[in-house]
Amino acid sequence: MAGGVAGTQSQYWGQGFSPRGEKNRFVLPADFRQTVREASHGNRMLCLDRHHKHPCLVGFGESRAASFAEQIAHEERVAIERGEPFDIDERLAQVAGFARISFDDSGRFVLPEYLGEQVEVADALYFHGGLHQITIWAPDVLFRMGPGWDSVKSACRAKMAEHAAKAARK
């Protein structure tokens, strides 16, 4: 996994599931903790925002913000080439309005209520690596997605089953 080294983007691989725990906290899965920390300059800081297209959240380390200006410039060029409108202020608001959420050594963090409401979070989150970001889903919302999401839905069900089996052994 690449860290937040200048000129590189972190790569988020893996999956995880977290029920809402005591004190209204979720747990950032171990698959992602170190990468997020490295991408946040050694800090335990998870950046969260609503995905601009899908009904989920995105998570990433702070260093990803350094690529936003280049990303938006590229998107603007593509829109111009296609003859499509491009609202740079809207896009800036979409990518730069993320929340910075601290997590402890065990990965526990509190999801801001306003973010949870936007993507219908109830009592659990499913985390899915997406190369430069983590997509974070309310399982019920993910299960309503179309067939293109079937492998992600299967991974979510598997992680939920793993969690249920562990809980049953306690």
C-alpha positions in Angstrom: 0.0 0.0 0.0 1.4 3.4 -1.0 1.4 6.1 1.6 0.9 9.8 1.3 4.3 10.3 -0.4 4.5 13.5 -2.5 3.5 12.8 -6.1 1.8 9.5 -5.3 -1.7 8.7 -4.4 -2.6 6.2 -1.6 -4.1 3.0 -2.7 -6.9 1.5 -0.6 -7.4 -2.2 -0.9 -9.7 -4.5 1.0 -13.1 -4.5 2.6 -14.6 -4.3 6.1 -17.8 -4.1 8.0 -18.6 -2.2 11.2 -21.7 -2.1 13.2 -22.5 1.1 15.1 -20.9 0.6 18.5 -21.0 2.1 21.9 -20.8 5.9 22.1 -22.2 5.9 18.6 -18.8 5.0 17.0 -17.9 3.0 14.0 -14.6 1.3 13.4 -12.3 2.0 10.4 -11.3 -1.5 9.3 -7.7 -2.6 9.8 -7.3 -3.0 6.0 -7.4 0.8 5.8 -6.1 2.2 9.0 -2.4 2.4 8.2 -2.9 3.7 4.6 -5.2 6.4 5.9 -2.7 7.4 8.6 0.2 7.4 6.1 -1.9 9.5 3.7 -2.7 11.9 6.5 1.0 12.7 7.3 1.1 10.3 10.2 -2.1 11.6 11.8 -5.1 9.4 12.6 -7.3 11.5 10.3 -10.0 10.2 8.0 -11.5 12.5 5.4 -15.1 11.8 4.7 -17.6 13.2 2.2 -20.6 12.2 0.3 -19.8 10.6 -3.1 -20.7 13.1 -5.8 -22.6 10.4 -7.8 -23.5 7.4 -5.7 -25.5 7.2 -2.5 -22.4 6.4 -0.3 -19.6 8.2 1.4 -16.0 8.3 0.3 -13.0 8.2 2.7 -9.4 9.0 2.1 -6.3 10.5 3.7 -5.6 14.2 3.8 -2.9 14.1 1.1 -5.5 13.3 -1.5 -6.6 16.9 -1.4 -3.4 17.9 -3.2 -4.7 16.3 -6.3 -8.1 18.0 -6.4 -7.1 21.1 -8.4 -5.6 18.9 -11.2 -8.6 16.5 -11.1 -11.0 19.4 -11.5 -9.0 21.0 -14.3 -9.1 17.7 -16.1 -12.8 17.3 -15.6 -13.3 20.8 -17.0 -11.2 20.1 -20.1 -13.2 16.9 -20.8 -16.5 18.8 -20.4 -15.4 21.5 -22.8 -14.3 18.9 -25.3 -17.7 17.3 -25.1 -19.5 20.6 -25.3 -21.0 19.9 -21.9 -21.6 22.5 -19.2 -19.2 22.5 -16.2 -19.8 24.3 -13.0 -16.4 24.7 -11.3 -17.9 26.1 -8.1 -20.3 23.2 -7.7 -17.4 20.7 -8.4 -15.1 22.5 -5.9 -17.9 22.3 -3.3 -18.2 18.6 -4.0 -14.5 17.7 -3.6 -13.3 20.2 -1.1 -16.0 20.2 1.5 -15.0 17.0 3.2 -15.0 16.5 6.9 -11.8 15.6 8.8 -12.6 12.9 11.3 -10.1 11.7 13.9 -10.0 8.0 14.8 -8.2 6.2 17.7 -5.6 3.5 17.5 -8.4 0.9 17.2 -10.0 2.8 14.3 -13.0 4.0 16.2 -14.6 7.3 15.0 -17.8 9.1 15.2 -19.6 9.6 11.9 -21.1 13.1 11.7 -24.8 12.9 11.7 -25.2 15.1 8.7 -23.1 12.7 6.6 -24.9 9.7 7.9 -28.3 11.2 7.1 -27.2 11.9 3.5 -26.5 8.3 2.7 -29.2 6.6 5.0 -26.8 5.1 7.6 -28.6 3.2 10.2 -26.6 0.7 12.4 -23.8 -0.4 10.2 -21.2 0.6 7.5 -19.5 -1.4 4.8 -16.1 -0.2 3.6 -14.9 -1.1 0.1 -11.5 -0.3 -1.2 -11.6 1.8 -4.4 -7.9 2.4 -5.2 -7.6 6.2 -4.5 -10.5 6.2 -2.0 -12.7 4.0 0.2 -16.4 3.8 -0.6 -18.5 3.5 2.6 -22.0 2.2 2.3 -25.1 1.7 4.5 -25.6 -2.0 3.6 -29.3 -1.5 2.8 -28.5 1.2 0.4 -25.8 -0.8 -1.3 -28.2 -3.8 -1.7 -30.5 -1.5 -3.7 -27.8 -0.8 -6.3 -28.0 -2.3 -9.8 -26.4 -5.5 -11.0 -23.1 -3.7 -11.8 -22.6 -3.7 -8.0 -23.2 -7.4 -7.5 -19.6 -8.3 -6.5 -19.5 -5.4 -4.0 -22.8 -6.5 -2.6 -21.5 -10.1 -2.3 -18.4 -8.8 -0.5 -20.6 -6.8 1.9 -22.8 -9.9 2.7 -19.6 -12.0 3.3 -18.2 -9.3 5.8 -21.6 -9.1 7.5 -21.7 -12.9 7.9 -18.1 -12.9 9.3 -19.1 -10.3 11.8 -22.3 -12.2 12.8 -20.2 -15.5 13.2 -17.7 -13.7 15.4 -20.5 -12.1 17.5 -22.2 -15.5 17.9 -18.9 -17.0 19.3 -18.8 -14.4 22.1 
